[in-house]
Structures are given as structure tokens and as C-alpha cells.
Amino acid sequence: MGFEIKVVQVLQKAWLEFTVCCSSMVYIIVRIVADVNKINLPTWFENFDMPTISLFLIVFILLYRSEEKCDKG
């Protein structure tokens, strides 16, 4: 039971990063399935630049967290 509690504690601290990571993985899986011609993607999804958006969000989260630490200590 201790392992589950530690996982929950880590997810509480890093839920933003976890969300960005999961959305990136889903995007990659959808692109792979589309490349194998199993599904047809809409045009807006093909033009959607998820890697750049994910990178921006991670950098923004890291900057926000570093400012938060500077303000505390």
C-alpha cells in the first residue's frame, strides 16, 4: 500500500507535467495509427503542432515553479 501512496504524492506534485506528457503520448499514438492508414485524421489535427505546444508548456511550468521557489526562499 505504500507504493500507491508515493505514486499519488508524486502525481500531486507533478500533475501539470504528467498531463502534458500524457497528451503528447496520445498525440504520438494517434499520428502513428494514422500513418499506418488505420484512421483518417481531420485537417486541423494534421496541422496541429503538439510537440511545440508541449515544449512551450513544459518551459512555462518550469519557469513558474522556479519563480515559486525564489519567492519562498
N, CA, C and O atoms as CSV, one atom per row, in Angstrom:
chain,resi,resn,atom,element,x,y,z
A,1,MET,N,N,0.812,-1.194,0.000
A,1,MET,CA,C,0.000,0.000,0.000
A,1,MET,C,C,0.859,1.263,0.000
A,1,MET,O,O,0.385,2.317,-0.423
A,2,GLY,N,N,2.079,1.190,0.451
A,2,GLY,CA,C,2.961,2.351,0.494
A,2,GLY,C,C,3.329,2.860,-0.888
A,2,GLY,O,O,3.512,4.061,-1.084
A,3,PHE,N,N,3.439,1.938,-1.854
A,3,PHE,CA,C,3.808,2.332,-3.219
A,3,PHE,C,C,2.742,3.222,-3.842
A,3,PHE,O,O,3.059,4.222,-4.486
A,4,GLU,N,N,1.472,2.856,-3.650
A,4,GLU,CA,C,0.377,3.640,-4.226
A,4,GLU,C,C,0.349,5.048,-3.655
A,4,GLU,O,O,0.086,6.011,-4.375
A,5,ILE,N,N,0.619,5.164,-2.371
A,5,ILE,CA,C,0.614,6.483,-1.734
A,5,ILE,C,C,1.738,7.344,-2.301
A,5,ILE,O,O,1.538,8.534,-2.546
A,6,LYS,N,N,2.918,6.760,-2.514
A,6,LYS,CA,C,4.028,7.522,-3.083
A,6,LYS,C,C,3.725,7.969,-4.505
A,6,LYS,O,O,4.070,9.085,-4.893
A,7,VAL,N,N,3.080,7.102,-5.290
A,7,VAL,CA,C,2.705,7.463,-6.656
A,7,VAL,C,C,1.732,8.634,-6.643
A,7,VAL,O,O,1.869,9.562,-7.440
A,8,VAL,N,N,0.759,8.600,-5.753
A,8,VAL,CA,C,-0.216,9.683,-5.647
A,8,VAL,C,C,0.471,10.976,-5.222
A,8,VAL,O,O,0.132,12.043,-5.733
A,9,GLN,N,N,1.424,10.904,-4.304
A,9,GLN,CA,C,2.137,12.092,-3.855
A,9,GLN,C,C,2.960,12.698,-4.991
A,9,GLN,O,O,3.001,13.919,-5.144
A,10,VAL,N,N,3.609,11.859,-5.781
A,10,VAL,CA,C,4.394,12.361,-6.916
A,10,VAL,C,C,3.471,12.998,-7.950
A,10,VAL,O,O,3.792,14.055,-8.492
A,11,LEU,N,N,2.333,12.372,-8.230
A,11,LEU,CA,C,1.395,12.926,-9.203
A,11,LEU,C,C,0.806,14.239,-8.723
A,11,LEU,O,O,0.527,15.119,-9.538
A,12,GLN,N,N,0.610,14.395,-7.416
A,12,GLN,CA,C,0.107,15.658,-6.895
A,12,GLN,C,C,1.115,16.775,-7.097
A,12,GLN,O,O,0.728,17.915,-7.352
A,13,LYS,N,N,2.397,16.467,-6.988
A,13,LYS,CA,C,3.429,17.481,-7.164
A,13,LYS,C,C,3.671,17.797,-8.633
A,13,LYS,O,O,4.018,18.927,-8.974
A,14,ALA,N,N,3.493,16.810,-9.503
A,14,ALA,CA,C,3.863,16.984,-10.912
A,14,ALA,C,C,2.693,16.720,-11.847
A,14,ALA,O,O,2.899,16.196,-12.941
A,15,TRP,N,N,1.477,17.064,-11.454
A,15,TRP,CA,C,0.314,16.745,-12.288
A,15,TRP,C,C,0.322,17.531,-13.592
A,15,TRP,O,O,-0.167,17.032,-14.605
A,16,LEU,N,N,0.864,18.743,-13.597
A,16,LEU,CA,C,0.924,19.501,-14.852
A,16,LEU,C,C,1.852,18.824,-15.862
A,16,LEU,O,O,1.499,18.658,-17.030
A,17,GLU,N,N,3.032,18.439,-15.400
A,17,GLU,CA,C,3.970,17.751,-16.279
A,17,GLU,C,C,3.405,16.417,-16.747
A,17,GLU,O,O,3.580,16.038,-17.905
A,18,PHE,N,N,2.731,15.709,-15.853
A,18,PHE,CA,C,2.122,14.430,-16.196
A,18,PHE,C,C,1.049,14.610,-17.264
A,18,PHE,O,O,0.954,13.803,-18.189
A,19,THR,N,N,0.247,15.653,-17.145
A,19,THR,CA,C,-0.803,15.928,-18.129
A,19,THR,C,C,-0.212,16.249,-19.494
A,19,THR,O,O,-0.699,15.754,-20.510
A,20,VAL,N,N,0.827,17.070,-19.527
A,20,VAL,CA,C,1.477,17.407,-20.796
A,20,VAL,C,C,2.102,16.163,-21.414
A,20,VAL,O,O,2.012,15.957,-22.624
A,21,CYS,N,N,2.734,15.337,-20.590
A,21,CYS,CA,C,3.354,14.103,-21.085
A,21,CYS,C,C,2.311,13.151,-21.662
A,21,CYS,O,O,2.515,12.579,-22.734
A,22,CYS,N,N,1.205,12.982,-20.961
A,22,CYS,CA,C,0.144,12.084,-21.451
A,22,CYS,C,C,-0.462,12.592,-22.751
A,22,CYS,O,O,-0.707,11.807,-23.667
A,23,SER,N,N,-0.704,13.886,-22.843
A,23,SER,CA,C,-1.273,14.419,-24.078
A,23,SER,C,C,-0.293,14.276,-25.239
A,23,SER,O,O,-0.712,14.030,-26.370
A,24,SER,N,N,0.993,14.425,-24.978
A,24,SER,CA,C,1.992,14.223,-26.028
A,24,SER,C,C,2.034,12.777,-26.492
A,24,SER,O,O,2.146,12.505,-27.687
A,25,MET,N,N,1.944,11.851,-25.544
A,25,MET,CA,C,1.957,10.434,-25.910
A,25,MET,C,C,0.715,10.057,-26.710
A,25,MET,O,O,0.801,9.285,-27.665
A,26,VAL,N,N,-0.428,10.595,-26.327
A,26,VAL,CA,C,-1.653,10.327,-27.076
A,26,VAL,C,C,-1.537,10.875,-28.494
A,26,VAL,O,O,-1.941,10.218,-29.453
A,27,TYR,N,N,-0.985,12.077,-28.623
A,27,TYR,CA,C,-0.781,12.675,-29.945
A,27,TYR,C,C,0.113,11.780,-30.812
A,27,TYR,O,O,-0.188,11.542,-31.982
A,28,ILE,N,N,1.206,11.291,-30.235
A,28,ILE,CA,C,2.135,10.435,-30.982
A,28,ILE,C,C,1.451,9.134,-31.393
A,28,ILE,O,O,1.621,8.675,-32.523
A,29,ILE,N,N,0.683,8.540,-30.490
A,29,ILE,CA,C,-0.018,7.285,-30.811
A,29,ILE,C,C,-1.020,7.507,-31.930
A,29,ILE,O,O,-1.118,6.687,-32.842
A,30,VAL,N,N,-1.766,8.603,-31.873
A,30,VAL,CA,C,-2.741,8.896,-32.929
A,30,VAL,C,C,-2.036,9.102,-34.260
A,30,VAL,O,O,-2.511,8.623,-35.290
A,31,ARG,N,N,-0.907,9.809,-34.254
A,31,ARG,CA,C,-0.161,10.019,-35.500
A,31,ARG,C,C,0.365,8.704,-36.071
A,31,ARG,O,O,0.333,8.500,-37.285
A,32,ILE,N,N,0.844,7.818,-35.214
A,32,ILE,CA,C,1.346,6.516,-35.685
A,32,ILE,C,C,0.217,5.695,-36.288
A,32,ILE,O,O,0.377,5.100,-37.354
A,33,VAL,N,N,-0.919,5.663,-35.610
A,33,VAL,CA,C,-2.064,4.914,-36.134
A,33,VAL,C,C,-2.523,5.512,-37.464
A,33,VAL,O,O,-2.906,4.775,-38.373
A,34,ALA,N,N,-2.489,6.820,-37.582
A,34,ALA,CA,C,-2.874,7.464,-38.842
A,34,ALA,C,C,-1.865,7.156,-39.946
A,34,ALA,O,O,-2.244,6.985,-41.104
A,35,ASP,N,N,-0.583,7.083,-39.591
A,35,ASP,CA,C,0.445,6.779,-40.597
A,35,ASP,C,C,0.315,5.354,-41.121
A,35,ASP,O,O,0.728,5.070,-42.245
A,36,VAL,N,N,-0.248,4.466,-40.328
A,36,VAL,CA,C,-0.451,3.089,-40.751
A,36,VAL,C,C,-1.763,2.966,-41.541
A,36,VAL,O,O,-2.150,1.872,-41.952
A,37,ASN,N,N,-2.430,4.090,-41.744
A,37,ASN,CA,C,-3.691,4.186,-42.503
A,37,ASN,C,C,-4.848,3.434,-41.842
A,37,ASN,O,O,-5.707,2.877,-42.527
A,38,LYS,N,N,-4.862,3.424,-40.526
A,38,LYS,CA,C,-5.976,2.809,-39.811
A,38,LYS,C,C,-7.092,3.819,-39.546
A,38,LYS,O,O,-8.260,3.445,-39.436
A,39,ILE,N,N,-6.733,5.088,-39.445
A,39,ILE,CA,C,-7.733,6.138,-39.241
A,39,ILE,C,C,-7.408,7.313,-40.156
A,39,ILE,O,O,-6.268,7.482,-40.586
A,40,ASN,N,N,-8.407,8.107,-40.442
A,40,ASN,CA,C,-8.216,9.334,-41.211
A,40,ASN,C,C,-8.273,10.515,-40.264
A,40,ASN,O,O,-9.234,10.681,-39.513
A,41,LEU,N,N,-7.237,11.333,-40.306
A,41,LEU,CA,C,-7.183,12.492,-39.434
A,41,LEU,C,C,-7.832,13.695,-40.101
A,41,LEU,O,O,-7.718,13.870,-41.314
A,42,PRO,N,N,-8.509,14.521,-39.318
A,42,PRO,CA,C,-9.018,15.773,-39.887
A,42,PRO,C,C,-7.857,16.717,-40.193
A,42,PRO,O,O,-6.769,16.578,-39.634
A,43,THR,N,N,-8.092,17.653,-41.063
A,43,THR,CA,C,-7.034,18.575,-41.488
A,43,THR,C,C,-6.489,19.380,-40.314
A,43,THR,O,O,-5.282,19.601,-40.223
A,44,TRP,N,N,-7.362,19.816,-39.419
A,44,TRP,CA,C,-6.895,20.634,-38.299
A,44,TRP,C,C,-5.942,19.850,-37.406
A,44,TRP,O,O,-5.025,20.429,-36.824
A,45,PHE,N,N,-6.147,18.530,-37.290
A,45,PHE,CA,C,-5.262,17.724,-36.453
A,45,PHE,C,C,-3.907,17.531,-37.124
A,45,PHE,O,O,-2.876,17.504,-36.451
A,46,GLU,N,N,-3.907,17.399,-38.425
A,46,GLU,CA,C,-2.640,17.242,-39.141
A,46,GLU,C,C,-1.790,18.500,-39.043
A,46,GLU,O,O,-0.562,18.419,-39.053
A,47,ASN,N,N,-2.426,19.655,-38.947
A,47,ASN,CA,C,-1.696,20.920,-38.846
A,47,ASN,C,C,-1.405,21.315,-37.401
A,47,ASN,O,O,-0.737,22.319,-37.154
A,48,PHE,N,N,-1.896,20.544,-36.462
A,48,PHE,CA,C,-1.718,20.831,-35.043
A,48,PHE,C,C,-0.282,20.506,-34.642
A,48,PHE,O,O,0.195,19.400,-34.894
A,49,ASP,N,N,0.402,21.449,-34.028
A,49,ASP,CA,C,1.812,21.286,-33.688
A,49,ASP,C,C,1.981,20.978,-32.199
A,49,ASP,O,O,2.435,21.819,-31.422
A,50,MET,N,N,1.611,19.773,-31.827
A,50,MET,CA,C,1.636,19.382,-30.418
A,50,MET,C,C,3.036,19.376,-29.806
A,50,MET,O,O,3.171,19.788,-28.654
A,51,PRO,N,N,4.086,18.936,-30.500
A,51,PRO,CA,C,5.410,18.964,-29.865
A,51,PRO,C,C,5.848,20.365,-29.454
A,51,PRO,O,O,6.434,20.536,-28.385
A,52,THR,N,N,5.578,21.355,-30.274
A,52,THR,CA,C,5.955,22.726,-29.928
A,52,THR,C,C,5.120,23.241,-28.764
A,52,THR,O,O,5.636,23.919,-27.875
A,53,ILE,N,N,3.846,22.925,-28.769
A,53,ILE,CA,C,2.971,23.349,-27.675
A,53,ILE,C,C,3.407,22.685,-26.369
A,53,ILE,O,O,3.445,23.339,-25.328
A,54,SER,N,N,3.732,21.415,-26.414
A,54,SER,CA,C,4.187,20.705,-25.214
A,54,SER,C,C,5.489,21.285,-24.685
A,54,SER,O,O,5.650,21.464,-23.477
A,55,LEU,N,N,6.410,21.576,-25.584
A,55,LEU,CA,C,7.678,22.174,-25.171
A,55,LEU,C,C,7.440,23.522,-24.503
A,55,LEU,O,O,8.026,23.806,-23.459
A,56,PHE,N,N,6.592,24.349,-25.093
A,56,PHE,CA,C,6.277,25.646,-24.502
A,56,PHE,C,C,5.655,25.477,-23.115
A,56,PHE,O,O,6.025,26.190,-22.182
A,57,LEU,N,N,4.720,24.544,-22.974
A,57,LEU,CA,C,4.067,24.338,-21.681
A,57,LEU,C,C,5.041,23.857,-20.616
A,57,LEU,O,O,4.985,24.316,-19.475
A,58,ILE,N,N,5.925,22.946,-20.973
A,58,ILE,CA,C,6.911,22.450,-20.001
A,58,ILE,C,C,7.851,23.575,-19.575
A,58,ILE,O,O,8.145,23.712,-18.388
A,59,VAL,N,N,8.324,24.379,-20.521
A,59,VAL,CA,C,9.203,25.505,-20.179
A,59,VAL,C,C,8.461,26.494,-19.294
A,59,VAL,O,O,9.018,26.987,-18.313
A,60,PHE,N,N,7.215,26.787,-19.628
A,60,PHE,CA,C,6.412,27.706,-18.831
A,60,PHE,C,C,6.216,27.170,-17.413
A,60,PHE,O,O,6.325,27.926,-16.448
A,61,ILE,N,N,5.929,25.881,-17.279
A,61,ILE,CA,C,5.746,25.269,-15.958
A,61,ILE,C,C,7.038,25.341,-15.158
A,61,ILE,O,O,7.017,25.667,-13.971
A,62,LEU,N,N,8.169,25.035,-15.803
A,62,LEU,CA,C,9.454,25.091,-15.100
A,62,LEU,C,C,9.791,26.509,-14.649
A,62,LEU,O,O,10.290,26.707,-13.541
A,63,LEU,N,N,9.521,27.496,-15.502
A,63,LEU,CA,C,9.763,28.889,-15.113
A,63,LEU,C,C,8.859,29.298,-13.957
A,63,LEU,O,O,9.301,29.975,-13.029
A,64,TYR,N,N,7.616,28.895,-14.013
A,64,TYR,CA,C,6.677,29.211,-12.940
A,64,TYR,C,C,7.120,28.583,-11.624
A,64,TYR,O,O,7.074,29.228,-10.576
A,65,ARG,N,N,7.550,27.329,-11.679
A,65,ARG,CA,C,7.982,26.640,-10.459
A,65,ARG,C,C,9.272,27.250,-9.916
A,65,ARG,O,O,9.447,27.326,-8.700
A,66,SER,N,N,10.181,27.686,-10.794
A,66,SER,CA,C,11.426,28.294,-10.307
A,66,SER,C,C,11.141,29.647,-9.655
A,66,SER,O,O,11.774,29.993,-8.657
A,67,GLU,N,N,10.207,30.411,-10.201
A,67,GLU,CA,C,9.808,31.679,-9.580
A,67,GLU,C,C,9.158,31.428,-8.224
A,67,GLU,O,O,9.369,32.182,-7.274
A,68,GLU,N,N,8.371,30.368,-8.146
A,68,GLU,CA,C,7.706,30.000,-6.904
A,68,GLU,C,C,8.733,29.688,-5.824
A,68,GLU,O,O,8.560,30.085,-4.672
A,69,LYS,N,N,9.808,28.976,-6.189
A,69,LYS,CA,C,10.853,28.635,-5.229
A,69,LYS,C,C,11.635,29.877,-4.808
A,69,LYS,O,O,12.014,30.009,-3.644
A,70,CYS,N,N,11.878,30.789,-5.755
A,70,CYS,CA,C,12.608,32.019,-5.420
A,70,CYS,C,C,11.801,32.884,-4.460
A,70,CYS,O,O,12.376,33.516,-3.573
A,71,ASP,N,N,10.504,32.925,-4.616
A,71,ASP,CA,C,9.662,33.734,-3.741
A,71,ASP,C,C,9.595,33.161,-2.336
A,71,ASP,O,O,9.456,33.910,-1.369
A,72,LYS,N,N,9.695,31.825,-2.208
A,72,LYS,CA,C,9.625,31.185,-0.891
A,72,LYS,C,C,10.931,31.312,-0.123
A,72,LYS,O,O,10.925,31.466,1.099
A,73,GLY,N,N,12.040,31.248,-0.829
A,73,GLY,CA,C,13.286,31.165,-0.094
A,73,GLY,C,C,14.288,32.076,-0.587
A,73,GLY,O,O,15.399,32.116,-0.059
